[in-house]
Amino acid sequence: MLPQLENLVNVDEDVTDERYGHYPDKRPISELLYYGLILIDKPAGPTSHEVVAWVKRILEIEKAGHSGTLDPGATGLLPIGLGEGTKALGVLLLGPKEYYALARLHAHAPADKVRRTMKEFTGEIYQRPPQRSSVKRVTRVRTVYEFDYIEDYDRLILMRILCQAGTYIRKIIYDIGEVLSPGATMVELRRTQVSNLYEKDGLVRLHDLADAYQRYKETGDEEKLRRLVLPIERCLEGIRGITVRDTAVDALCHGAPLAVPGVIAVPKDLRAGELVGVYTLKGEIVGLAEAAMTKEQIEESARGVAFVMKRLIMRPDTYPKAWRSRGEHAAAPDVAIHPEVDLGKLESDDV
């Protein structure tokens, strides 16, 4: 069972139809490349977008995307979603990121003074993105959770930073240099964590991915490729999940809210307004939703909207249609169809 589906409380009972969908760890390769995640070890030199383009070329797929841009000179963990899996990557922005940075001081400074200055940059800080950045240059608040002085050699200092997504490490180092007065420059940067994904989980080098895919194409051997391409559900472990019955899935994929009768299991302390992953009974991600009720309200209600879909990931028609569109007699009770919602015209969200 996926970690995000552990410790759920059943509010109803049902079984899944084995003819539809796939358990995440048993998806055919063609489906895995449509709902996959690769923890790429980005080399120094190419941009993050170039790495994504190479992955698409290697795997012969049309759609892929990354979470958290790394500068061309930076290395380390670059999560890449495949196909519809790109729509799940936004969840990774909710978690922290860890970096190891090598900084060069422009003049010698006492180690204890550098450590004191680093403490001043721990907690909430104001930061304006550097000129060469992909976002608007406005001052914003970011949180640095941990800032460690690892070791030094001459004017080089190795640092570890655990921070909120969207924090610019080279800007922090520049600002520290300004406080110390002689100035400082970032020499190297490596990312080792993105939310619940870690370097120790095993990063994938591009040439290993190419070798695994060619082996699969030429011999049908899937073993190595399956070790490198993870189910997209892996990146969603940072948020809790709920499970729904099979008959609700296709309507949700067309944008309908989830009604109480379609819910099977929820966290025991579910909060209204909480963002959750919506999963089938096989553990496949359907999408992301916001809770409109608590667990107690769901248990006490026979109808009503329990969850509102915020991001669709699963393709429509993966499960059979069990609802009726406008013009037909009635909708399945598992979903709540609002008068203004025409399911026949709704499509999945774009990335």
Secondary structure, 3 states (H helix, E strand, C coil): CCHHHCCEEECCCCCCCCCCCCCHHHCCHHHHCCEEEEEEEECCCCCHHHHHHHHHHHHCCCCEEECCCCCCCCEEEEEEEEEHHHHHHHHHHHCCEEEEEEEEECCCCCHHHHHHHHHHCCEEEEECCCCCCCCCCCCEEEEEEEEEEEEEECCEEEEEEEECCCCCHHHHHHHHHHHHCCCEEEEEEEEEEECCEEHHHCCECHHHHHHHHHHHHHHCCCHHHHHHCEEHHHHHCCCCEEEECHHHHHHHHCCCCEEHHHEEEEECCCCCCCEEEEECCCCCEEEEEEECCCHHHHHHCCCCEEEEEEEECCCCCCCCCCCCCCCCCCCCCCECCCCCCCHHHCCCCCC
